[in-house]
């Protein structure tokens, strides 16, 4: 009985990482030992899995919000922002230098825009 309670507590603590296979194994163990009916065990494990999913989603949302807040606080730009600036720079270069970027090449991060000169 103590072993089963220990497993139940560990499952509760580890609900975030509980897999369906582990949950089904727990259901089988609880039912085989006669401590709960199969239906009760399945309901309990289903609730744990559902709660684990909600917790994972909540953590993802919180982490995402924290990262966005730090990005704003530290003044960091996103890859999308940088690509937009590179595109705008290519337009300015075209206007000032008479160079034209190749169609469709706005110079994504990590690459300089390819240009062709007017002659």
N, C-alpha and C positions, 0 to 999 in steps of 0.2 A: 504494500500500500504506500509506504514512504517513497519507494522508487517511482511509482506512478505519479504521486504528487510532485516529486522533484521534476519529473519530465513535463508535467503540466505547467509548472512555474517557469521552467526553462523555455517552453514553447511560448508562454505569455510574454516573457522578456524578449525572446527572439522572434516575435511576430513579424517584425520588419523583414526578416530573412527566411521566414517559414515558406517552404516550397509545398506544392500540392502533394508531392510524393511523401514528404515527411509527415504531412498532416494525415494522409491516408494511412500511413504506418501507425501513427498514434491512435487513430480511430480503431484500427484492427486490434492493437494491444489492449486498449481500454475495454473493448467489447469482448475479446477473448477471455479476459480475466474476470468478466462478469461484474465489473465495477459500474458500468453504465450500459445502457442499451445502445445498439448500433445507431439508432436514430438520434439519441441524445449526444453521442460522441460526434457524429457527423455535423449536427447543428452547432455544437461548441467549436469544432475546428473550422467550420465555415465562417463563423463569426470572427474567429481569430484571423483567418485569411483576409476577410473583408476589412477588418480593422488595420491589419498590416498594410494593405493597399492604400487605405486612407492616410495612414501615417507617412508612407513613402511619398505620396502626392503632396502632403503638407510640408514635408522636409524639402522636397524639390522646390516648391513655391518659395519657402522661406530663404533657402540658399540663393535662389535666383534674385529675389528682392535685395538680399544683402550684397550680392555681387554688383547689381545695378547701382545701389547706393554708394558703394565704394568706388565704382567707376566714375560716377558723377562727382563724388567728393574729391577724388584725386585728379579729376579732369582728363581721364583717359578717353580715347576715341575708339570706336568700334571699327572693325575691318570694313564694314559698309560705309562708315563716315570717311575713312581714308580713301576708299575707292572712289567715292564721290568727289573728293578733293583732287585726286589724280585726274579724273575726267575733266573737271573744271580747269585744271592747270593745262591740260592738253588743248582745250579750247582757247585759252589765253595765248599759249605758244603759237597756235595756228594763226591767231589774229595778229600777234606782234612780229612773228618771225616768218610768216608766210609758209609755214610747214603745216602739213595736214596729217593727222593720225590716220592709220589704216582703218577702214570701216570695221566697226565692231570691236576694235581694240582700244579700250579705255585705260589700259595699264593697271590690271589688278595688283593688289598688294604683292610685293615680291618681284614685280616686273616693271620695267620702264615702258611707257607707251612707244610703240614703233611708229616712226614718222617717215614720210617721204617728202623730199624737197621739191618745190616748184622751180622749174627752169624755163 
